[in-house]
Amino acid sequence: MDGIAGIDLVARAQAVAPLVAREADEIERTRRLTPVVVGALIENGLYRALLPRSLGGSEAPPEIFMQMLEEIAKADASTAWCLGQCSVCAMIAAALDHDTAREIFNTAPGILAWGAVAHEARAVEGGYRVTGRWDFASGARQASWLGAHVRIVDADGGPRKNADGSPELRTIMFPLASAVLHDVWQAIGLAGTGTDSYEVRDLFIPERFAVFRDVPEALRESGPLYRLPTGSTFSLGFAAVSLGIARATLDAAIALARAKHQSLAASAMRDNGAVQGLIGRTEGDLRAARAYLYATAHAMWRDLSATGMFSPAHRSAVRLAATWTIQQSAKVVDTAYHMAGATAVFRSNPFERRFRDMHAITQQIQARDTHFEDVGRIILAGNVEREAR
């Protein structure tokens, strides 16, 4: 549980990646990360990338977190997705008192997972009571604690409001044993994430396990990382996962082209001008996408570290870069998949699963086309255009 230097996380991810790759078939078959993979991620401190240093975490800057996920995604997308999800969930520790945070994150395995916003929690003496079911809990099968984002209602059933009139939302946390998990994740891709649903009935949540998320005034940690909203961190992380998948898929196509002869010709694929041009253009597309994503993350982190403020311009810039990068990564994967021809359809070859995983990611909220509309609206309004650039 000791703190690990942030820069070392990338090297540790690279060292773990061969094990993850060897376990990928079993992860896909069982629809769960295998115990040996989870153990390696824990042992190397990867789940603690975004946990505060005061709790023995790395409190790593976003670019290190992203590189870590890229390395794992090259080996297996499901593992990287769960790692990214649970790592971002750990950022909630910055809003908890230290005794509560230690109970959750410094008691093995120390992994928190959560799903989408849903349902209400009723205020009662000493805390809250809640009944509900939440979906899309990637990483829940490895977790020791679960979280849920709920609207707060008072004892009389009236909705509690923030000062601006918006509904009061809190993140509640409870041990995994308090919930019932429902095995519902039968998906086209990211099969190994076990992104299942979970349910509680009339569960009491003590006050100290119900906190505000992404509210700067509620933070107990001073580091700039915790001024970065979890939604934007998810976007950067999942875009990095997409880059890792795209890199591995294109590398597989390059290796195939070096070795394969076309069925009706004596020449190797590597000597075909059309193949050479396609690989060159696709390599350029992937490098450009990666450079754009990391440049955006770097500029945002530089400003955030200097000012302590995550502005609307930062939010817009991150959303645009992450969405575009995910969609561009999918184009790279599609190109590599089609380049491989019939070879790509066999499960024994390194294309078919990555193709499905990539297209499962493009269906997630982080890749929606409506994000381009949102950014375009902001640009046309002239509110934050200059700062966002």
C-alpha positions as CSV (number, residue, x, y, z in Angstrom):
1,M,0.0,0.0,0.0
2,D,3.0,2.3,-0.1
3,G,3.0,5.3,-2.5
4,I,4.5,4.7,-5.9
5,A,6.2,7.4,-8.0
6,G,3.8,8.4,-10.8
7,I,6.3,8.0,-13.6
8,D,7.0,4.5,-12.5
9,L,3.4,3.5,-13.2
10,V,4.0,3.3,-16.9
11,A,7.0,1.0,-16.5
12,R,5.0,-1.1,-14.1
13,A,2.1,-1.3,-16.7
14,Q,4.6,-2.4,-19.4
15,A,6.0,-5.1,-17.1
16,V,2.5,-6.4,-16.3
17,A,1.2,-6.3,-19.9
18,P,2.7,-9.7,-21.0
19,L,0.8,-11.4,-18.2
20,V,-2.4,-9.6,-19.1
21,A,-2.0,-10.6,-22.8
22,R,-1.5,-14.3,-21.7
23,E,-4.7,-14.1,-19.7
24,A,-6.8,-12.3,-22.3
25,D,-8.5,-15.4,-23.7
26,E,-9.5,-16.5,-20.2
27,I,-10.8,-13.0,-19.4
28,E,-12.9,-13.1,-22.6
29,R,-14.2,-16.6,-21.9
30,T,-15.2,-16.0,-18.2
31,R,-16.2,-12.4,-18.7
32,R,-14.1,-11.4,-15.7
33,L,-10.6,-10.3,-15.1
34,T,-8.7,-13.3,-13.8
35,P,-7.4,-13.4,-10.2
36,V,-3.8,-13.5,-11.4
37,V,-4.4,-10.3,-13.4
38,V,-6.2,-8.5,-10.6
39,G,-3.4,-9.6,-8.2
40,A,-0.7,-8.2,-10.5
41,L,-2.5,-4.9,-10.9
42,I,-2.9,-4.5,-7.1
43,E,0.7,-5.6,-6.4
44,N,2.0,-3.0,-8.8
45,G,-0.1,-0.2,-7.4
46,L,-2.0,0.4,-10.7
47,Y,-5.4,0.7,-9.1
48,R,-4.0,3.4,-6.9
49,A,-2.8,5.7,-9.7
50,L,-5.3,8.5,-8.8
51,L,-5.5,7.9,-5.1
52,P,-4.2,10.7,-2.9
53,R,-0.6,10.4,-1.7
54,S,-1.8,10.9,1.8
55,L,-3.4,7.5,1.5
56,G,-0.4,5.8,-0.1
57,G,-1.6,6.4,-3.7
58,S,0.4,7.8,-6.6
59,E,-1.8,10.9,-7.2
60,A,-0.5,10.7,-10.8
61,P,-1.0,13.5,-13.3
62,P,-3.5,12.7,-16.1
63,E,-0.8,12.1,-18.7
64,I,0.8,9.3,-16.6
65,F,-2.6,7.8,-15.9
66,M,-3.3,7.8,-19.7
67,Q,0.0,6.2,-20.6
68,M,-0.6,3.5,-18.0
69,L,-3.9,2.6,-19.5
70,E,-2.5,2.7,-23.1
71,E,0.1,0.0,-22.1
72,I,-2.5,-2.3,-20.6
73,A,-5.0,-1.7,-23.4
74,K,-2.4,-3.0,-25.9
75,A,-2.6,-6.3,-24.1
76,D,-6.3,-6.4,-23.3
77,A,-9.0,-3.8,-23.5
78,S,-11.3,-5.2,-20.8
79,T,-8.5,-5.1,-18.3
80,A,-7.6,-1.5,-19.2
81,W,-11.3,-0.5,-19.1
82,C,-11.8,-1.9,-15.6
83,L,-8.5,-0.4,-14.4
84,G,-9.4,3.0,-15.7
85,Q,-12.9,2.9,-14.2
86,C,-11.8,1.9,-10.8
87,S,-8.9,4.2,-10.7
88,V,-11.2,7.2,-11.4
89,C,-13.6,6.0,-8.8
90,A,-10.7,6.2,-6.3
91,M,-10.6,10.0,-6.8
92,I,-13.6,10.2,-4.4
93,A,-11.2,9.6,-1.6
94,A,-10.3,13.3,-1.8
95,A,-13.8,14.1,-0.4
96,L,-13.7,11.5,2.4
97,D,-12.2,11.9,5.9
98,H,-9.0,9.9,6.2
99,D,-10.4,7.2,8.5
100,T,-13.3,6.5,6.1
101,A,-11.0,6.6,3.0
102,R,-8.5,4.2,4.7
103,E,-11.4,1.8,5.5
104,I,-12.3,1.7,1.8
105,F,-9.0,2.0,0.0
106,N,-6.4,0.7,2.4
107,T,-8.1,-2.6,3.3
108,A,-7.4,-5.2,0.6
109,P,-8.2,-5.3,-2.2
110,G,-9.1,-1.6,-1.8
111,I,-11.1,-1.3,-5.0
112,L,-14.2,0.8,-5.5
113,A,-16.6,0.6,-8.5
114,W,-19.8,2.3,-9.3
115,G,-22.5,2.7,-12.0
116,A,-24.6,5.4,-13.5
117,V,-26.6,8.1,-11.7
118,A,-30.0,6.8,-10.5
119,H,-32.5,6.7,-7.7
120,E,-32.9,8.6,-4.4
121,A,-31.5,8.3,-0.9
122,R,-33.8,9.4,2.0
123,A,-32.2,11.4,4.8
124,V,-32.6,9.6,8.2
125,E,-31.0,10.1,11.6
126,G,-27.2,9.6,11.2
127,G,-27.3,9.0,7.4
128,Y,-29.5,7.8,4.6
129,R,-31.6,4.9,3.5
130,V,-31.6,3.8,-0.1
131,T,-33.2,1.2,-2.3
132,G,-32.2,0.9,-5.9
133,R,-30.5,-0.8,-8.8
134,W,-27.6,0.6,-10.8
135,D,-26.2,-0.4,-14.2
136,F,-22.8,-0.3,-16.0
137,A,-20.6,-1.1,-13.0
138,S,-17.4,-2.0,-14.8
139,G,-14.9,-3.5,-12.4
140,A,-17.5,-4.5,-9.8
141,R,-16.4,-8.1,-9.9
142,Q,-13.0,-7.1,-8.5
143,A,-14.2,-4.5,-6.1
144,S,-14.5,-4.6,-2.3
145,W,-16.8,-1.5,-2.2
146,L,-19.5,-0.2,-4.5
147,G,-20.7,3.4,-4.9
148,A,-23.8,5.0,-6.3
149,H,-24.7,8.5,-7.3
150,V,-28.1,9.4,-5.9
151,R,-30.4,12.4,-5.4
152,I,-31.1,13.3,-1.8
153,V,-34.6,13.6,-0.4
154,D,-35.4,14.8,3.1
155,A,-37.4,12.7,5.6
156,D,-40.7,14.2,4.3
157,G,-39.8,13.1,0.8
158,G,-39.1,16.5,-0.5
159,P,-36.1,16.9,-2.8
160,R,-33.1,18.5,-1.3
161,K,-31.7,21.4,-3.4
162,N,-28.3,23.1,-3.8
163,A,-28.0,26.9,-3.4
164,D,-28.5,27.3,-7.2
165,G,-31.7,25.3,-7.1
166,S,-30.3,22.1,-8.7
167,P,-31.0,18.7,-7.0
168,E,-28.5,17.7,-4.4
169,L,-26.5,14.7,-5.6
170,R,-24.2,12.6,-3.4
171,T,-22.1,9.6,-3.9
172,I,-22.9,6.9,-1.4
173,M,-20.5,4.0,-0.7
174,F,-21.1,0.6,0.8
175,P,-19.3,-2.8,1.0
176,L,-19.8,-5.2,-1.9
177,A,-21.4,-7.7,0.5
178,S,-24.3,-5.3,1.1
179,A,-25.4,-5.6,-2.5
180,V,-26.7,-8.2,-4.9
181,L,-24.9,-8.3,-8.3
182,H,-26.8,-9.2,-11.4
183,D,-25.0,-10.9,-14.2
184,V,-26.2,-9.0,-17.2
185,W,-23.1,-8.1,-19.2
186,Q,-23.6,-10.1,-22.4
187,A,-22.0,-7.7,-24.8
188,I,-20.4,-7.6,-28.3
189,G,-17.2,-6.2,-26.9
190,L,-15.3,-5.5,-23.7
191,A,-16.8,-8.8,-22.6
192,G,-14.3,-9.3,-19.8
193,T,-15.2,-6.1,-17.9
194,G,-18.1,-7.8,-16.2
195,T,-20.0,-4.5,-16.4
196,D,-22.9,-5.8,-14.4
197,S,-25.8,-4.3,-12.4
198,Y,-26.0,-4.2,-8.6
199,E,-28.9,-3.7,-6.2
200,V,-29.6,-2.8,-2.6
201,R,-32.8,-2.8,-0.5
202,D,-33.4,-0.5,2.4
203,L,-29.7,-0.1,3.0
204,F,-28.5,2.3,5.7
205,I,-25.6,4.5,4.7
206,P,-23.8,6.3,7.5
207,E,-23.3,10.1,6.9
208,R,-19.5,9.7,6.4
209,F,-20.0,7.4,3.4
210,A,-22.2,9.9,1.5
211,V,-20.2,12.7,0.0
212,F,-20.3,15.3,-2.8
213,R,-18.5,14.4,-6.0
214,D,-16.8,17.0,-8.2
215,V,-17.6,19.8,-5.8
216,P,-14.4,21.7,-5.0
217,E,-15.7,23.1,-1.7
218,A,-16.1,19.6,-0.4
219,L,-12.5,18.5,-1.0
220,R,-10.2,17.5,1.8
221,E,-7.2,17.2,-0.5
222,S,-5.4,20.2,-1.9
223,G,-3.7,18.6,-4.9
224,P,-4.8,19.9,-8.4
225,L,-5.7,16.4,-9.5
226,Y,-8.9,16.6,-7.5
227,R,-10.0,19.8,-9.1
228,L,-10.3,17.7,-12.3
229,P,-13.9,16.4,-12.6
230,T,-14.2,12.6,-12.7
231,G,-16.2,12.8,-15.9
232,S,-13.4,14.5,-17.7
233,T,-10.9,12.1,-16.2
234,F,-13.0,9.2,-17.5
235,S,-13.0,10.8,-20.9
236,L,-9.2,11.1,-21.0
237,G,-8.7,7.6,-19.7
238,F,-11.1,5.8,-22.1
239,A,-9.6,7.8,-25.0
240,A,-6.2,6.4,-24.0
241,V,-7.6,2.9,-23.9
242,S,-8.9,3.5,-27.4
243,L,-5.4,4.6,-28.5
244,G,-3.9,1.4,-27.0
245,I,-6.3,-0.8,-28.9
246,A,-5.7,1.0,-32.1
247,R,-1.9,0.8,-31.7
248,A,-2.0,-2.9,-31.0
249,T,-4.4,-3.6,-33.9
250,L,-2.3,-1.5,-36.4
251,D,0.9,-3.2,-35.2
252,A,-0.8,-6.6,-35.8
253,A,-1.7,-5.5,-39.4
254,I,1.9,-4.3,-40.0
255,A,3.3,-7.7,-38.8
256,L,0.8,-9.5,-41.0
257,A,1.8,-7.5,-44.0
258,R,5.5,-8.2,-43.4
259,A,4.9,-11.9,-43.4
260,K,1.9,-12.6,-45.6
261,H,1.8,-13.3,-49.4
262,Q,-1.3,-12.4,-51.3
263,S,-3.3,-15.5,-52.4
264,L,-3.2,-14.8,-56.1
265,A,0.2,-13.2,-56.3
266,A,3.7,-14.2,-55.6
267,S,4.7,-10.9,-54.0
268,A,4.4,-10.2,-50.3
269,M,1.9,-7.8,-48.9
270,R,4.8,-5.5,-47.7
271,D,5.8,-4.9,-51.4
272,N,2.3,-3.8,-52.4
273,G,2.2,-0.1,-53.0
274,A,-1.5,0.2,-51.9
275,V,-0.7,-1.6,-48.7
276,Q,2.3,0.6,-48.0
277,G,0.3,3.8,-48.6
278,L,-2.6,2.6,-46.4
279,I,-0.2,1.8,-43.6
280,G,1.6,5.1,-43.9
281,R,-1.7,7.2,-43.9
282,T,-3.1,5.1,-41.0
283,E,0.1,5.5,-39.0
284,G,-0.2,9.2,-39.5
285,D,-3.8,9.3,-38.4
286,L,-3.0,7.4,-35.2
287,R,0.0,9.5,-34.3
288,A,-2.0,12.7,-34.9
289,A,-4.9,11.5,-32.7
290,R,-2.5,10.6,-29.9
291,A,-0.6,13.9,-30.2
292,Y,-3.9,15.9,-30.1
293,L,-5.2,14.1,-27.0
294,Y,-2.0,14.4,-25.0
295,A,-1.4,18.0,-26.1
296,T,-4.9,18.8,-24.8
297,A,-4.3,17.0,-21.5
298,H,-1.0,18.7,-21.1
299,A,-2.3,22.2,-21.7
300,M,-5.3,21.6,-19.3
301,W,-3.0,20.2,-16.6
302,R,-0.6,23.0,-16.9
303,D,-3.3,25.6,-16.4
304,L,-5.0,23.6,-13.7
305,S,-1.8,23.2,-11.7
306,A,-1.1,26.9,-12.0
307,T,-4.5,28.3,-11.2
308,G,-6.3,25.5,-9.3
309,M,-9.3,26.1,-11.6
310,F,-10.9,23.7,-14.2
311,S,-12.7,26.1,-16.5
312,P,-15.5,25.5,-18.9
313,A,-12.9,25.9,-21.7
314,H,-11.0,23.0,-20.2
315,R,-14.1,20.9,-20.1
316,S,-14.9,21.6,-23.7
317,A,-11.4,21.0,-24.9
318,V,-11.1,17.7,-23.1
319,R,-14.5,16.5,-24.3
320,L,-13.6,17.4,-27.9
321,A,-10.2,15.8,-27.9
322,A,-11.4,12.6,-26.2
323,T,-14.4,12.1,-28.4
324,W,-12.4,12.7,-31.6
325,T,-9.6,10.4,-30.4
326,I,-12.0,7.6,-29.7
327,Q,-13.7,7.9,-33.1
328,Q,-10.3,8.2,-34.9
329,S,-9.0,5.1,-33.1
330,A,-12.0,3.2,-34.3
331,K,-11.2,4.2,-37.9
332,V,-7.6,3.0,-37.4
333,V,-8.9,-0.3,-36.1
334,D,-11.4,-0.7,-39.0
335,T,-8.6,0.0,-41.5
336,A,-6.3,-2.6,-39.9
337,Y,-9.1,-5.1,-39.7
338,H,-10.0,-4.8,-43.3
339,M,-6.4,-4.8,-44.3
340,A,-6.0,-8.3,-42.7
341,G,-8.7,-9.8,-44.9
342,A,-10.1,-13.2,-44.0
343,T,-7.4,-13.6,-41.4
344,A,-9.1,-11.0,-39.2
345,V,-12.3,-13.0,-38.6
346,F,-10.6,-15.9,-36.7
347,R,-10.6,-15.7,-32.9
348,S,-7.0,-17.1,-32.9
349,N,-5.7,-13.9,-34.6
350,P,-5.3,-10.5,-33.0
351,F,-8.0,-8.6,-34.8
352,E,-11.5,-9.9,-34.1
353,R,-11.6,-9.2,-30.4
354,R,-10.0,-5.8,-30.7
355,F,-12.5,-4.9,-33.4
356,R,-15.4,-5.8,-31.1
357,D,-13.8,-4.1,-28.1
358,M,-13.2,-0.9,-30.1
359,H,-16.8,-0.7,-31.3
360,A,-18.1,-1.3,-27.8
361,I,-16.2,1.8,-26.7
362,T,-17.6,3.9,-29.6
363,Q,-21.1,3.2,-28.2
364,Q,-20.2,4.7,-24.8
365,I,-21.2,8.2,-23.7
366,Q,-17.6,9.4,-24.1
367,A,-17.8,8.9,-27.9
368,R,-21.2,10.4,-28.7
369,D,-21.5,12.6,-31.8
370,T,-23.6,15.1,-29.7
371,H,-20.4,16.2,-28.0
372,F,-19.3,17.8,-31.3
373,E,-22.6,19.7,-31.3
374,D,-22.0,20.9,-27.7
375,V,-18.5,22.1,-28.5
376,G,-19.7,23.7,-31.8
377,R,-22.4,25.6,-29.9
378,I,-19.8,27.0,-27.5
379,I,-17.5,28.0,-30.3
380,L,-20.2,29.8,-32.2
381,A,-21.4,31.5,-29.0
382,G,-17.9,32.9,-28.6
383,N,-17.9,32.3,-24.9
384,V,-14.7,30.2,-24.4
385,E,-13.4,29.7,-27.9
386,R,-10.1,31.5,-27.4
387,E,-9.3,29.9,-24.1
388,A,-10.3,26.4,-25.3
389,R,-7.7,26.6,-28.1
